[in-house]
Amino acid sequence: MKEKQIGYYFIVLASVVVVLAGIKNASSIIVPFLLSVFIAIILAPTFTYLKSKKIPSSLALIAVLGVFLLVVLFVVKLISTSVYQFSVNVDDYTEKLVIYYEYIASFLQSFGYSISIESLSEMLNAKQIMKFVSSMVQGVGSLFTNGFVIILTVAFMLLESETFIRKVQVSSQDSLEHIEEIFHKIKHYMVIKSLISFATAFVIYIALQLIGTDYPFLWAVLAFLLNFIPNIGSILAAVPAVLISLVQLGFMSASIVAGVYVLVNIVIGSIVEPKVMGKGLGVSTLVVFLSLIFWGWLLGIVGMFLSIPLTIMAKIIFNANEKTKWLALMLGDGDNLQKKDPLIIKQ
């Protein structure tokens, strides 16, 4: 009996590996589809509201997608201009960054550590640092690739939303409840996170504009997008803005910019967001970090952006099946342990 159980687990494990390998190889298809799903979830309430006001589906769809496209195109236009200007000036920023190596070498020598500028330049390659910043900036535009396919998919999803719900309702009432739970939690997360990220970006933009850092709108957009990446997103967003402030305005201004990012992260990220978000997600802190690594490896940068919604979806799906309910328990934040979960009683 035990041998059969071991064989069963090996088969399941092998199947999971095969499925994950297939998903990774097909990421070029899956990533646009996932983006379409989450965009459709965000736009669905507005689309449904317009239809409830007796507006035809075609007109409601045009209105919703039209406004969405106008906002996206406006942001892309501003980003593309800043990205081009930044790419042109990368070499100048690199040369200015090298100057700070002399200050670092002198500072280390004051403590008795003798190090040549050449050795320091090899350890902290200015060109590579600026290439890293440039790749981060250009990576913003990669989120908007396959735009036509994504918008077309979103349009069909919105049009089919009511029919899809009726199909699921006819096939299985339990499945409908799980799908509604997935939609509700993901919509809650995406809407609140978008508002929090917008507030973060707005504060960053105003602060950088007052300090005088180049391309404040670009760094604000980067802060908005990277805020969706848990744990490390806000740190990554600060790197280019601090470096540009350092080579453009000096050490004091760079310190102020770093302080602004830290303050925003503490006030908005650590105080405001937990209170607004609440405990509705039900995912542990460790799982949030591990899901960032897992989905990033599986689906790339888009997987990192969508790591929490995808983990929420996986948790609800696991919880729907008795055999995988223990996985949902492991992904949870532990609140159900205080409620004498039936799974724990059985064990």
N, C-alpha and C positions, 0 to 999 in steps of 0.2 A: 504493500500500500504506500509506504514511504517512498519507494523507488518510483512509483507512478507519479506521486506528487512532485518529486524532484525533476522527473522528465517533463512534467507539465510546465513547471516554472522555467525550465531551460527553453522550452518551445516559446513561451510567452516572451522571455527575454530576447530570444533571437528574432522574434517577430517585431518587437519594439525597435531593435537595432536596424532591421531592414526598413521599417517605416521611417525612422529618423533619417537614414541615409537617403531614402527616396525624397523626403521633404527637402533636405539640404541640396540635393541635385536639382530639384524642381523649384528652388527658391525664386528664380526669375519669374515664374508664373504665380507662385503662392503669395509672394510679397505684395504685388499689385492688388491681388484679390483681397488680402487681409486689410490693406489700406482702404479699399472700396467698402468693405464691411463696416469698418469703424467710422468712416465718413458718413455712410448711410445711416448708422445708428445715431450720430450727432444731428443729422439733418432731418431725420424721420419725424420728430415732434412738430417741427415747423410745417413740414409737408402735410402731416395729418391735421394740424390746426387749420390750414388754408382750405383743405378739403371739407372740413366740418362747417366752414362758412359758405358752402355750396359753390365753391370755385372748382371748375373742371380740373381733372387730374393733370391734363397736359399743361394748362396754364399755371397750376400750382407748382408743377415740376420745373417749368421754365423760370418761374420767379425764384424758387429756392436755389436752383443751380446757377442762375444768372448772378444773384447776389454773391454766392460763394465764389464763383469764378472771378468776378470783379475784384473781390478782396484779395484772392490769391494772385491774380495778375498784377495788381498794384504793389503787393509786397515783393513779388519776383522782380518787377521792374526796378524797384529801389535797391534790392539786394544785388542784382546783376551789375548795376552801376558801381556800387561800393566794392564788389568783388573784383571788377576789372581794375579800378583805381588801386586797390590794395595789391593786386598781382603785379602791377607796373612798378610799385614802390617797394617791393620785397627786398631788392638788392640794397636800396638805401637804408632800410631798417636793419638789414643784416650788418652793414658797415658800422652803424651807430651802436649796435649791440656789442660788437667787438671791443669798443672803447671801454665798456664796463668790465671787461676782463682785466684791464690794467688796475682798476680800482679793487677788484677781488684779489688780484695777486699782491697788491700793496697791503691790503687788509690782512691777508694770511701771513705776510712777512712780518707784520707788527707783532704777531703771536709766535714768531720763531719758525714758521713753516715756509720754507723756500720753494717756490714753484714758478716755473717759467710760463710766460704768456702762451707760448706754443703748446706746452703740455695742457694748460687750462683750455686752450682752444680746441685741442683734440678731444678732451673730456666733454666739453660743452660746445659742440659744433654749432656756431651761430647760424650757418646756412641750413643745417638740419632742423634747428629749432624753428626758424622762419618757414621752412617747408612744412613742418608739422602744423603751424598756425594756418598757413595757406591751405593745406589739405582740409583742415577743419572748416575753414570758410567756404571752400569749394564744395565740401560735403553737404552744406545746407541745400545747394541746388539739386543734389542727387535725390532728395526726397520728392522732387517734382517731376522726375522722369516717368515715362509712360503715362503722362497726364491725360492724354486723350482716352486711352483704354480705361483708366481709373474712373474718369467722369462718366463715360458710357456705361460702365458696370454699375456705378452708383445710381444712374438714371433708371436702369432696368430693375435694380433692387428696390428702389422706392416705389416704382409702379407695381411691382409684384408683391409688395409687403403684405397687403391685406389678403390677397389670394393665398400667399404662403402660410399665413397664420390660420386661415380656414382649413387648408390641407392638413396641417399638423393637428388641428383640433379634431378633425374627423378621424385621423389615423390613431392618435393617442392623446388623451387628456393630460397624462403625466408628462409627456414630452413637451406639451404646450407650456405647462407650468415651469419646467426647467428652462425652456427657451425664454420665457418672459422674465425669469429670474436673472438669466445671463444678460439680457438686454437692459433690464433695470439697473443692475449693478455697474455694467460697463458705461451706460449713459450717465449715471450718477458720477462715476469716476472721471470720465472724459470731460464733462461739462465743468465740474468743480476744478479739475486740474487745469483746464484751459483758462478759466477765470483767474486762478492763482498765478499761472504762468504769465498771463497778460499783465497782471499787477506787478509782478517781478520785472518784466521787460520794461514797463512804463517807468518804474523807479530808476532802473539802470540807465535808461535813455536820458532822463532828466539830469541824473547825476553826471553822466559822461559829457553831456552837452555843457553843463556848468563848468566842469573841470577843464574842458577843451580837448578831450581825446578825439583823435580822428575816427571817422566812420561810426558815430554813436548809434545810428539806426541799425547798422549791421550787427553790432555787438548786442543790441537789445533783442533783435530777432533771434540771434544765436542763443541768448539767455532764455527766450521763450521756448524754443524748440528743445534745447538740452535739459530744460527743467522737467520734461517728461521722462528723462532717464533717471531712475532712482539712485540715490546715494552719491554717484560720481558726476551727475550731469551739471550741477551748479559749480563744481570745481573746474570741470572742463571749460565751462562757459567763461570763467574768470581768466583763464590762462592768456588768450590772445589780447584781451582788453588791457590787462596788467602789463604785458610785454610791450604793446604799442605805446602805452602811457610812459613806460620806462624809457624807451628810445626816443620818444617825441618830446616829452615834457620833463623828464628827470625822475630821480628816485623818490622825491617827496610826493609828487603827483601820483606815481605808481602805487605808493603806499596808501594814499587816500583812496584810490580806485579799489585796491585790494580790501581795504576796510569797508568800503561801500558794499562790496559783494558779500563779505562776511556778515555784515549787519543785516542785509536783506535776507540772506539765507537763514539767520537766526530768528529774525522777527517773522518773516513770511513763511519760510520753510519749516521752522521748528515750533512756532507758537500758533500762528494763524491757521496754517494748512491742517494740522491735526484736529483743531477744534471745528473747522468747517467741514472737513472730510468725514469726521466721525469714525465710528468703528464698523461701518457697514461693509468694508471689504473682506474682513475676516482672514487675512493672510499674515503670517508671522514675518517679523523683520528679517530673520535669516533667510527665509524663503524668497523674500523680495530681492535680496542681494544675489542669491544663487540663481534665481530666475533671470536676472539681468545677464549673468554670464551665459546661462544655457540658451536663452532665446537669441542673444547676441551672436553666439557661435552658430546657431542653427539658421538664422535668417538675416544676419548682418546688422547694420545700423538700425534698420526698421524694426527688427526684433527687439533691440534694446529700447526703442521708443514705446513699443507695444508690450513690453514684458509683463507689466502688471495686469492689463486687461486680458492677455492670453493666459496668465496664471489663474486669474479669477474664473475664466471660462473652463479651464482644465479642472479646477477644484469643484465646480458645480457639476461637471460631467462625471467626475469620479464619485461624487456623493450620490449620484442617481443610481448607482449599481452597488449591490451588496458586496460583491467580490472586490470592488475597488474603493469601498467606503473608507478603508483604513488609510489610503493615499490622501483622500480629502482631509482626514483628521490630521495627518502629518503636515499638510500644507497650511492648516488653519492656525489661528493666533492663540488657541488654547482656551477660548471662552467656553466652548462646548464641554470642556473637561469638568467645569463647575456645575454642569447641568446633568451630570450622570448619564453621559451618552450611552445608548444601548450597546454600542460596539465595545466599550470598556467593560460593561457589566458581563458581556459574554466571555471576555478574556479573563 
